[in-house]
Amino acid sequence: MSSRLFIMRHGEAGPGYPDSERELTARGHAEAERVSTWLAQQPLQGGLLFTSPYRRARQTAAHLAEALQLEPMEHAAITPDDAPAAVCDWLLDMSANRPIVLVSHMPLVGLLTGLLVEGRVDRGLGFPTAGVAELEGEVWAAGCARLLRFIGPHDIS
């Protein structure tokens, strides 16, 4: 039985230091809100929502949590420079029958999508802010997922 994985990049963030404390801009909040409304129409009943511990990802996940009525859970290993292969290993331990939403950062979101779909990290996608890749698979392992669609906030009417 296949399940869904939604890999999302956080909304637009302003500059700042340290990187982990950067906040969403007004545009970033609007992007997150727009994508949250779209995601609320997707098959996410009984799903899980994971977010990077970085502030901009948590702020994005807060918009999703409200729209999806899911409790966001921080996961320390989905920050910008974490290894996509390690995230794949972690996903393998997740229940295959529940939809999952991950809110993270570039380059991880692009590399992870490439690894899951193509089996290679050098085939990753360039995500716009608040962009979402919707994947389908029976197991979250390298090369075992199918990209169903890829959208950004500008694609949602």
Secondary structure in CASP SS format (residue, H / E / C, confidence):
PFRMAT SS
TARGET T0000
AUTHOR 0000-0000-0000
METHOD secondary structure of the structure
MODEL  1
M C 1.00
S C 1.00
S E 1.00
R E 1.00
L E 1.00
F E 1.00
I E 1.00
M E 1.00
R E 1.00
H C 1.00
G C 1.00
E C 1.00
A E 1.00
G C 1.00
P C 1.00
G C 1.00
Y C 1.00
P C 1.00
D H 1.00
S H 1.00
E H 1.00
R C 1.00
E C 1.00
L E 1.00
T C 1.00
A H 1.00
R H 1.00
G H 1.00
H H 1.00
A H 1.00
E H 1.00
A H 1.00
E H 1.00
R H 1.00
V H 1.00
S H 1.00
T H 1.00
W H 1.00
L H 1.00
A C 1.00
Q C 1.00
Q C 1.00
P C 1.00
L C 1.00
Q C 1.00
G C 1.00
G C 1.00
L E 1.00
L E 1.00
F E 1.00
T E 1.00
S C 1.00
P C 1.00
Y C 1.00
R H 1.00
R H 1.00
A H 1.00
R H 1.00
Q H 1.00
T H 1.00
A H 1.00
A H 1.00
H H 1.00
L H 1.00
A H 1.00
E H 1.00
A H 1.00
L H 1.00
Q C 1.00
L C 1.00
E C 1.00
P E 1.00
M E 1.00
E E 1.00
H C 1.00
A C 1.00
A C 1.00
I C 1.00
T C 1.00
P C 1.00
D C 1.00
D C 1.00
A C 1.00
P H 1.00
A H 1.00
A H 1.00
V H 1.00
C H 1.00
D H 1.00
W H 1.00
L H 1.00
L H 1.00
D C 1.00
M C 1.00
S C 1.00
A C 1.00
N C 1.00
R C 1.00
P C 1.00
I E 1.00
V E 1.00
L E 1.00
V E 1.00
S E 1.00
H C 1.00
M C 1.00
P C 1.00
L H 1.00
V H 1.00
G H 1.00
L H 1.00
L H 1.00
T H 1.00
G H 1.00
L H 1.00
L H 1.00
V H 1.00
E H 1.00
G C 1.00
R C 1.00
V H 1.00
D H 1.00
R H 1.00
G C 1.00
L C 1.00
G C 1.00
F C 1.00
P C 1.00
T C 1.00
A C 1.00
G C 1.00
V E 1.00
A E 1.00
E E 1.00
L E 1.00
E E 1.00
G E 1.00
E C 1.00
V C 1.00
W C 1.00
A C 1.00
A C 1.00
G C 1.00
C C 1.00
A E 1.00
R E 1.00
L E 1.00
L E 1.00
R E 1.00
F E 1.00
I E 1.00
G C 1.00
P H 1.00
H H 1.00
D H 1.00
I C 1.00
S C 1.00
END
